[in-house]
Amino acid sequence: MYKTIGDLDSSIHYLSKALFLGDPKYKQKQITWKDIKALEIENSDNQLFVYLGPLADRFAQRFSIQGGSTEDLKRALYLYQQTDQQLFNYSLMANDEASLNFLGEIVAKFYPNAIQTSFQIYDITRKTQLIEQASYFLERMKSFSLYRDIYTSKNI
């Protein structure tokens, strides 16, 4: 909703809060970037990618639309990397067509944004590892699509 009305700061705030739902010590606390980085995303059983991807998108949009700092892009890239790991973990557990279709919808929106952000940071820094990161995201997107297609064709 906040994205729709252009309030990216509020959108970032509420998506950040959503990452900590159910944790009483964060109920009244303002979530900081340090809190987000300390979150054990990689080993989480939760499907945090549902919040991480959109949160990364908001940081990238804040840079693009509101002329945010390069720190917004770096945060977006970090969140895209964490989301990628979460999506991979979820794909290992996805063993039915509905789960794979759900994953496919997320992948179709997620990876193009992650690739674009990698290139945006490359344009600013000229660090070649960002080209490698963009290529990694592209290959990961293709592998998810291929996996879903193979799984669904096997079950026709």
N, CA, C and O of each residue as an XYZ file, in Angstrom:
624
protein
N       0.817     -1.179      0.000
C       0.000      0.000      0.000
C       0.872      1.259      0.000
O       0.633      2.172     -0.790
N       1.878      1.318      0.874
C       2.726      2.509      0.951
C       3.507      2.710     -0.337
O       3.778      3.844     -0.732
N       3.872      1.606     -0.997
C       4.577      1.716     -2.275
C       3.665      2.396     -3.287
O       4.113      3.238     -4.065
N       2.393      2.033     -3.277
C       1.429      2.574     -4.228
C       1.304      4.085     -4.111
O       1.177      4.783     -5.117
N       1.339      4.586     -2.888
C       1.194      6.033     -2.705
C       2.547      6.750     -2.699
O       2.616      7.960     -2.487
N       3.614      5.993     -2.933
C       4.935      6.604     -3.050
C       5.653      6.860     -1.737
O       6.652      7.578     -1.708
N       5.164      6.288     -0.662
C       5.806      6.469      0.638
C       6.759      5.303      0.885
O       6.445      4.379      1.635
N       7.914      5.357      0.250
C       8.869      4.254      0.330
C       9.454      4.096      1.726
O       9.750      2.978      2.148
N       9.625      5.199      2.446
C      10.166      5.104      3.808
C       9.233      4.299      4.718
O       9.692      3.458      5.492
N       7.943      4.554      4.626
C       6.982      3.782      5.436
C       6.939      2.335      4.980
O       6.835      1.424      5.801
N       7.019      2.123      3.686
C       7.036      0.763      3.169
C       8.247      0.003      3.707
O       8.129     -1.149      4.126
N       9.398      0.647      3.692
C      10.625      0.033      4.235
C      10.443     -0.259      5.726
O      10.823     -1.329      6.202
N       9.868      0.680      6.450
C       9.651      0.505      7.893
C       8.786     -0.725      8.172
O       9.149     -1.565      8.995
N       7.648     -0.832      7.490
C       6.727     -1.929      7.799
C       7.223     -3.279      7.273
O       6.971     -4.307      7.901
N       7.910     -3.295      6.156
C       8.501     -4.552      5.697
C       9.606     -5.002      6.652
O       9.764     -6.196      6.903
N      10.366     -4.052      7.179
C      11.408     -4.388      8.170
C      10.774     -4.960      9.429
O      11.266     -5.942      9.984
N       9.685     -4.351      9.880
C       8.983     -4.864     11.072
C       8.464     -6.281     10.830
O       8.477     -7.115     11.735
N       8.008     -6.550      9.602
C       7.459     -7.870      9.288
C       8.501     -8.968      9.429
O       8.151    -10.110      9.726
N       9.763     -8.651      9.224
C      10.820     -9.653      9.381
C      10.917    -10.162     10.818
O      11.396    -11.270     11.062
N      10.464     -9.350     11.756
C      10.615     -9.672     13.179
C       9.279    -10.002     13.847
O       9.177     -9.978     15.073
N       8.258    -10.309     13.048
C       6.962    -10.662     13.622
C       7.120    -11.824     14.592
O       7.827    -12.790     14.305
N       6.476    -11.731     15.711
C       6.527    -12.807     16.695
C       7.696    -12.716     17.657
O       7.767    -13.497     18.606
N       8.602    -11.797     17.442
C       9.737    -11.627     18.351
C       9.402    -10.473     19.296
O       9.435     -9.311     18.891
N       9.076    -10.791     20.567
C       8.591     -9.752     21.478
C       9.576     -8.610     21.721
O       9.144     -7.494     22.008
N      10.879     -8.849     21.616
C      11.821     -7.761     21.895
C      11.817     -6.697     20.798
O      12.371     -5.614     20.987
N      11.197     -6.993     19.653
C      11.128     -6.013     18.564
C       9.736     -5.404     18.415
O       9.493     -4.619     17.498
N       8.831     -5.763     19.309
C       7.451     -5.291     19.179
C       7.361     -3.759     19.202
O       6.675     -3.173     18.365
N       8.024     -3.125     20.118
C       7.969     -1.676     20.250
C       9.238     -0.987     19.766
O       9.346      0.237     19.829
N      10.186     -1.761     19.288
C      11.493     -1.218     18.912
C      11.499     -0.762     17.457
O      10.879     -1.380     16.591
N      12.203      0.318     17.212
C      12.455      0.769     15.840
C      13.494     -0.175     15.235
O      14.579     -0.334     15.794
N      13.179     -0.797     14.110
C      14.092     -1.735     13.469
C      15.173     -0.947     12.728
O      14.875     -0.021     11.974
N      16.421     -1.324     12.952
C      17.538     -0.653     12.292
C      18.157     -1.592     11.256
O      17.865     -2.788     11.232
N      19.004     -1.038     10.413
C      19.719     -1.857      9.436
C      20.590     -2.878     10.154
O      20.748     -4.001      9.674
N      21.150     -2.508     11.283
C      21.971     -3.431     12.074
C      21.130     -4.637     12.528
O      21.614     -5.769     12.519
N      19.887     -4.394     12.918
C      18.985     -5.489     13.305
C      18.743     -6.431     12.128
O      18.760     -7.652     12.287
N      18.520     -5.861     10.954
C      18.243     -6.670      9.768
C      19.466     -7.516      9.413
O      19.337     -8.701      9.105
N      20.646     -6.908      9.456
C      21.868     -7.662      9.126
C      22.151     -8.749     10.160
O      22.757     -9.769      9.831
N      21.721     -8.545     11.399
C      21.957     -9.538     12.454
C      20.958    -10.695     12.387
O      21.162    -11.738     13.008
N      19.895    -10.503     11.641
C      18.875    -11.546     11.507
C      19.494    -12.773     10.835
O      20.167    -12.651      9.811
N      19.271    -13.928     11.401
C      19.845    -15.144     10.835
C      18.964    -15.629      9.704
O      18.130    -16.519      9.871
N      19.170    -15.026      8.563
C      18.332    -15.287      7.396
C      18.695    -16.616      6.750
O      17.818    -17.407      6.406
N      19.974    -16.852      6.589
C      20.429    -18.019      5.828
C      19.919    -19.327      6.409
O      19.544    -20.227      5.658
N      19.897    -19.449      7.712
C      19.504    -20.707      8.346
C      18.050    -20.715      8.803
O      17.624    -21.629      9.509
N      17.299    -19.715      8.410
C      15.921    -19.605      8.846
C      15.021    -20.578      8.090
O      15.150    -20.751      6.878
N      14.111    -21.207      8.825
C      13.104    -22.061      8.200
C      11.939    -21.225      7.670
O      11.154    -21.691      6.844
N      11.838    -20.006      8.146
C      10.749    -19.135      7.722
C      10.926    -18.737      6.268
O      12.041    -18.708      5.747
N       9.830    -18.437      5.632
C       9.876    -17.996      4.246
C      10.043    -16.478      4.225
O       9.154    -15.743      3.796
N      11.188    -16.038      4.693
C      11.450    -14.606      4.800
C      11.569    -13.930      3.438
O      11.484    -12.706      3.344
N      11.766    -14.720      2.381
C      11.875    -14.123      1.053
C      10.628    -13.340      0.669
O      10.677    -12.451     -0.181
N       9.515    -13.677      1.300
C       8.266    -12.959      1.040
C       8.402    -11.490      1.444
O       7.761    -10.624      0.849
N       9.231    -11.204      2.451
C       9.468     -9.826      2.903
C      10.800     -9.274      2.396
O      10.911     -8.086      2.094
N      11.803    -10.136      2.305
C      13.141     -9.674      1.924
C      13.185     -9.106      0.511
O      13.764     -8.043      0.286
N      12.582     -9.804     -0.433
C      12.580     -9.338     -1.815
C      11.922     -7.972     -1.968
O      12.520     -7.060     -2.538
N      10.688     -7.819     -1.461
C      10.053     -6.494     -1.542
C      10.825     -5.411     -0.786
O      10.849     -4.257     -1.216
N      11.452     -5.768      0.329
C      12.253     -4.787      1.068
C      13.452     -4.350      0.219
O      13.775     -3.164      0.162
N      14.098     -5.294     -0.429
C      15.206     -4.956     -1.333
C      14.705     -4.046     -2.451
O      15.359     -3.067     -2.810
N      13.539     -4.381     -2.993
C      12.958     -3.544     -4.058
C      12.747     -2.108     -3.586
O      13.013     -1.162     -4.327
N      12.269     -1.946     -2.355
C      12.001     -0.586     -1.847
C      13.288      0.226     -1.705
O      13.312      1.416     -2.019
N      14.356     -0.417     -1.232
C      15.635      0.296     -1.139
C      16.109      0.713     -2.529
O      16.571      1.838     -2.718
N      15.993     -0.193     -3.501
C      16.404      0.130     -4.864
C      15.526      1.238     -5.449
O      16.023      2.133     -6.132
N      14.234      1.176     -5.182
C      13.325      2.213     -5.685
C      13.602      3.555     -5.034
O      13.523      4.595     -5.687
N      13.926      3.534     -3.753
C      14.226      4.793     -3.080
C      15.440      5.462     -3.728
O      15.484      6.685     -3.866
N      16.419      4.652     -4.122
C      17.570      5.204     -4.825
C      17.142      5.791     -6.175
O      17.503      6.917     -6.515
N      16.374      5.018     -6.930
C      16.006      5.421     -8.288
C      15.009      6.573     -8.337
O      15.161      7.502     -9.130
N      13.996      6.508     -7.492
C      12.903      7.488     -7.548
C      13.214      8.746     -6.755
O      12.979      9.863     -7.216
N      13.745      8.548     -5.560
C      13.951      9.691     -4.670
C      15.404     10.160     -4.638
O      15.765     11.023     -3.837
N      16.229      9.594     -5.505
C      17.631     10.000     -5.505
C      18.325      9.651     -4.202
O      19.106     10.438     -3.665
N      18.029      8.458     -3.701
C      18.638      8.011     -2.451
C      20.147      7.832     -2.595
O      20.721      8.073     -3.657
N      20.754      7.418     -1.533
C      22.210      7.244     -1.519
C      22.587      5.887     -2.104
O      21.746      5.000     -2.242
N      23.853      5.744     -2.440
C      24.330      4.444     -2.913
C      24.197      3.395     -1.815
O      24.182      2.196     -2.093
N      24.102      3.847     -0.575
C      23.888      2.914      0.537
C      22.562      2.165      0.355
O      22.457      0.990      0.707
N      21.556      2.846     -0.194
C      20.279      2.178     -0.478
C      20.487      1.032     -1.467
O      19.926     -0.050     -1.293
N      21.286      1.266     -2.498
C      21.558      0.205     -3.479
C      22.348     -0.935     -2.856
O      22.080     -2.102     -3.141
N      23.307     -0.614     -2.022
C      24.095     -1.665     -1.360
C      23.213     -2.499     -0.434
O      23.365     -3.717     -0.349
N      22.303     -1.842      0.248
C      21.373     -2.577      1.111
C      20.461     -3.461      0.264
O      20.186     -4.607      0.616
N      20.004     -2.916     -0.844
C      19.155     -3.707     -1.744
C      19.909     -4.949     -2.218
O      19.362     -6.052     -2.205
N      21.152     -4.772     -2.634
C      21.929     -5.913     -3.122
C      22.120     -6.954     -2.019
O      21.978     -8.152     -2.265
N      22.438     -6.506     -0.821
C      22.584     -7.443      0.307
C      21.288     -8.239      0.504
O      21.321     -9.458      0.671
N      20.160     -7.546      0.484
C      18.873     -8.221      0.672
C      18.548     -9.143     -0.493
O      17.964    -10.207     -0.289
N      18.913     -8.758     -1.711
C      18.709     -9.652     -2.849
C      19.543    -10.917     -2.689
O      19.076    -12.009     -3.015
N      20.757    -10.786     -2.195
C      21.602    -11.962     -1.980
C      20.992    -12.874     -0.920
O      20.994    -14.096     -1.074
N      20.473    -12.288      0.147
C      19.839    -13.084      1.200
C      18.555    -13.734      0.692
O      18.261    -14.882      1.023
N      17.804    -13.001     -0.103
C      16.562    -13.533     -0.676
C      16.872    -14.700     -1.599
O      16.169    -15.710     -1.589
N      17.918    -14.562     -2.390
C      18.330    -15.638     -3.289
C      18.575    -16.926     -2.496
O      18.127    -18.001     -2.894
N      19.280    -16.810     -1.390
C      19.553    -17.999     -0.575
C      18.256    -18.583     -0.016
O      18.076    -19.801      0.006
N      17.363    -17.719      0.430
C      16.070    -18.178      0.938
C      15.263    -18.877     -0.161
O      14.660    -19.923      0.081
N      15.252    -18.307     -1.355
C      14.526    -18.927     -2.470
C      15.112    -20.290     -2.808
O      14.378    -21.236     -3.093
N      16.421    -20.385     -2.776
C      17.067    -21.672     -3.047
C      16.654    -22.703     -1.997
O      16.292    -23.828     -2.343
N      16.705    -22.331     -0.735
C      16.303    -23.250      0.338
C      14.851    -23.682      0.165
O      14.517    -24.853      0.345
N      13.993    -22.729     -0.186
C      12.576    -23.052     -0.394
C      12.414    -24.000     -1.573
O      11.601    -24.923     -1.520
N      13.183    -23.778     -2.641
C      13.046    -24.632     -3.826
C      13.416    -26.078     -3.518
O      12.883    -26.997     -4.138
N      14.317    -26.287     -2.576
C      14.697    -27.652     -2.196
C      13.553    -28.376     -1.495
O      13.476    -29.604     -1.517
N      12.667    -27.605     -0.874
C      11.527    -28.199     -0.165
C      10.266    -28.224     -1.021
O       9.311    -28.928     -0.693
N      10.251    -27.464     -2.115
C       9.062    -27.379     -2.967
C       8.931    -28.667     -3.763
O       9.720    -28.932     -4.669
N       7.938    -29.457     -3.421
C       7.790    -30.747     -4.081
C       6.401    -30.951     -4.665
O       5.953    -32.084     -4.848
N       5.729    -29.858     -4.953
C       4.443    -29.970     -5.626
C       4.288    -28.795     -6.593
O       4.997    -27.793     -6.495
N       3.374    -28.935     -7.500
C       3.223    -27.938     -8.559
C       2.822    -26.569     -8.014
O       3.286    -25.548     -8.521
N       1.974    -26.532     -6.996
C       1.534    -25.252     -6.425
C       2.717    -24.485     -5.830
O       2.847    -23.278     -6.037
N       3.573    -25.187     -5.095
C       4.751    -24.537     -4.510
C       5.692    -24.027     -5.587
O       6.248    -22.936     -5.471
N       5.866    -24.821     -6.633
C       6.756    -24.405     -7.715
C       6.176    -23.228     -8.501
O       6.921    -22.354     -8.944
N       4.870    -23.201     -8.672
C       4.241    -22.057     -9.346
C       4.368    -20.801     -8.492
O       4.636    -19.717     -9.010
N       4.178    -20.949     -7.191
C       4.356    -19.830     -6.260
C       5.783    -19.307     -6.356
O       6.009    -18.100     -6.444
N       6.724    -20.211     -6.338
C       8.137    -19.854     -6.461
C       8.399    -19.177     -7.811
O       9.131    -18.190     -7.884
N       7.808    -19.704     -8.856
C       7.992    -19.136    -10.190
C       7.519    -17.695    -10.295
O       8.162    -16.875    -10.950
N       6.400    -17.385     -9.653
C       5.888    -16.013     -9.660
C       6.855    -15.067     -8.955
O       7.099    -13.956     -9.424
N       7.394    -15.508     -7.846
C       8.335    -14.678     -7.092
C       9.637    -14.505     -7.876
O      10.165    -13.397     -7.975
N      10.144    -15.595     -8.428
C      11.394    -15.566     -9.184
C      11.287    -14.607    -10.374
O      12.227    -13.868    -10.667
N      10.141    -14.625    -11.054
C       9.951    -13.783    -12.243
C      10.022    -12.292    -11.908
O      10.440    -11.491    -12.744
N       9.624    -11.923    -10.716
C       9.681    -10.515    -10.297
C      11.020    -10.180     -9.638
O      11.553     -9.082     -9.804
N      11.541    -11.128     -8.904
C      12.714    -10.890     -8.064
C      14.012    -10.720     -8.847
O      14.695     -9.706     -8.702
N      14.355    -11.702     -9.672
C      15.678    -11.706    -10.290
C      15.930    -10.538    -11.249
O      17.034     -9.995    -11.237
N      14.976    -10.128    -12.068
C      15.255     -8.944    -12.904
C      15.625     -7.708    -12.071
O      16.493     -6.930    -12.469
N      14.975     -7.529    -10.927
C      15.307     -6.396    -10.048
C      16.700     -6.557     -9.447
O      17.453     -5.589     -9.343
N      17.039     -7.779     -9.055
C      18.363     -8.035     -8.483
C      19.453     -7.797     -9.524
O      20.505     -7.240     -9.211
N      19.203     -8.216    -10.752
C      20.165     -8.010    -11.837
C      20.339     -6.516    -12.104
O      21.461     -6.025    -12.227
N      19.227     -5.804    -12.193
C      19.290     -4.364    -12.445
C      20.076     -3.638    -11.355
O      20.889     -2.761    -11.651
N      19.835     -4.001    -10.101
C      20.545     -3.359     -8.989
C      22.042     -3.642     -9.061
O      22.856     -2.757     -8.798
N      22.405     -4.865     -9.413
C      23.828     -5.194     -9.567
C      24.478     -4.293    -10.617
O      25.582     -3.787    -10.416
N      23.786     -4.100    -11.730
C      24.328     -3.224    -12.778
C      24.356     -1.763    -12.354
O      25.274     -1.029    -12.721
N      23.366     -1.336    -11.591
C      23.371      0.059    -11.119
C      24.583      0.322    -10.227
O      25.241      1.356    -10.346
N      24.868     -0.619     -9.339
C      26.022     -0.435     -8.459
C      27.310     -0.510     -9.281
O      28.263      0.224     -9.020
N      27.331     -1.402    -10.273
C      28.511     -1.479    -11.147
C      28.742     -0.137    -11.851
O      29.878      0.330    -11.936
N      27.682      0.477    -12.349
C      27.817      1.766    -13.030
C      28.442      2.833    -12.129
O      29.131      3.736    -12.603
N      28.192      2.715    -10.835
C      28.727      3.688     -9.874
C      30.155      3.332     -9.461
O      31.024      4.202     -9.403
N      30.392      2.058     -9.178
C      31.679      1.647     -8.585
C      32.680      1.082     -9.585
O      33.889      1.135     -9.360
N      32.174      0.545    -10.683
C      33.009     -0.130    -11.694
C      33.720     -1.367    -11.142
O      34.772     -1.761    -11.646
N      33.149     -1.968    -10.120
C      33.711     -3.203     -9.561
C      33.179     -4.387    -10.365
O      31.970     -4.601    -10.457
N      34.102     -5.151    -10.943
C      33.699     -6.233    -11.846
C      32.941     -7.362    -11.143
O      32.200     -8.099    -11.793
N      33.113     -7.504     -9.851
C      32.378     -8.571     -9.163
C      30.868     -8.334     -9.221
O      30.088     -9.263     -9.014
N      30.454     -7.101     -9.499
C      29.021     -6.819     -9.632
C      28.473     -7.340    -10.955
O      27.299     -7.701    -11.038
N      29.305     -7.381    -11.985
C      28.914     -8.024    -13.244
C      28.764     -9.524    -12.990
O      27.831    -10.160    -13.481
N      29.690    -10.071    -12.222
C      29.614    -11.489    -11.861
C      28.358    -11.763    -11.044
O      27.715    -12.797    -11.224
N      28.002    -10.839    -10.141
C      26.797    -11.005     -9.334
C      25.560    -10.983    -10.227
O      24.651    -11.793    -10.044
N      25.516    -10.079    -11.175
C      24.384    -10.007    -12.105
C      24.274    -11.305    -12.909
O      23.176    -11.820    -13.120
N      25.418    -11.827    -13.353
C      25.423    -13.094    -14.099
C      24.947    -14.244    -13.225
O      24.208    -15.117    -13.680
N      25.369    -14.239    -11.985
C      24.925    -15.262    -11.032
C      23.401    -15.225    -10.893
O      22.739    -16.260    -10.971
N      22.851    -14.030    -10.686
C      21.395    -13.902    -10.553
C      20.686    -14.392    -11.822
O      19.653    -15.057    -11.738
N      21.236    -14.066    -12.986
C      20.637    -14.498    -14.248
C      20.631    -16.021    -14.349
O      19.623    -16.621    -14.720
N      21.755    -16.639    -14.018
C      21.836    -18.105    -14.067
C      20.904    -18.755    -13.052
O      20.300    -19.792    -13.327
N      20.794    -18.150    -11.897
C      19.902    -18.695    -10.867
C      18.451    -18.616    -11.354
O      17.680    -19.555    -11.154
N      18.080    -17.509    -11.987
C      16.728    -17.345    -12.512
C      16.442    -18.423    -13.565
O      15.373    -19.033    -13.566
N      17.398    -18.645    -14.446
C      17.207    -19.665    -15.482
C      17.091    -21.055    -14.859
O      16.289    -21.874    -15.309
N      17.886    -21.321    -13.831
C      17.842    -22.655    -13.214
C      16.514    -22.909    -12.516
O      15.997    -24.025    -12.562
N      15.954    -21.887    -11.869
C      14.640    -22.064    -11.244
C      13.571    -22.348    -12.297
O      12.716    -23.213    -12.108
N      13.628    -21.622    -13.392
C      12.643    -21.827    -14.466
C      12.773    -23.226    -15.057
O      11.775    -23.910    -15.287
N      13.995    -23.636    -15.296
C      14.234    -24.970    -15.839
C      13.769    -26.053    -14.871
O      13.136    -27.025    -15.286
N      14.073    -25.897    -13.605
C      13.657    -26.865    -12.592
C      12.137    -26.985    -12.556
O      11.601    -28.093    -12.526
N      11.442    -25.849    -12.558
C       9.977    -25.862    -12.531
C       9.427    -26.530    -13.782
O       8.496    -27.331    -13.702
N       9.994    -26.207    -14.928
C       9.509    -26.795    -16.188
C       9.731    -28.306    -16.230
O       8.857    -29.054    -16.667
N      10.884    -28.744    -15.781
C      11.158    -30.189    -15.750
C      10.207    -30.882    -14.792
O       9.654    -31.931    -15.119
N      10.010    -30.312    -13.620
C       9.126    -30.922    -12.627
C       7.701    -31.018    -13.149
O       7.065    -32.065    -13.024
N       7.191    -29.936    -13.735
C       5.804    -29.954    -14.202
C       5.635    -30.863    -15.425
O       4.602    -31.518    -15.558
N       6.633    -30.917    -16.324
C       6.502    -31.795    -17.496
C       6.573    -33.267    -17.079
O       5.967    -34.127    -17.719
N       7.308    -33.549    -16.015
C       7.426    -34.918    -15.505
C       6.092    -35.388    -14.918
O       5.801    -36.584    -14.912
N       5.288    -34.448    -14.428
C       4.036    -34.813    -13.769
C       2.798    -34.613    -14.657
O       1.673    -34.625    -14.159
N       3.000    -34.431    -15.948
C       1.850    -34.266    -16.854
C       1.308    -35.611    -17.231
O       0.339    -35.698    -17.985
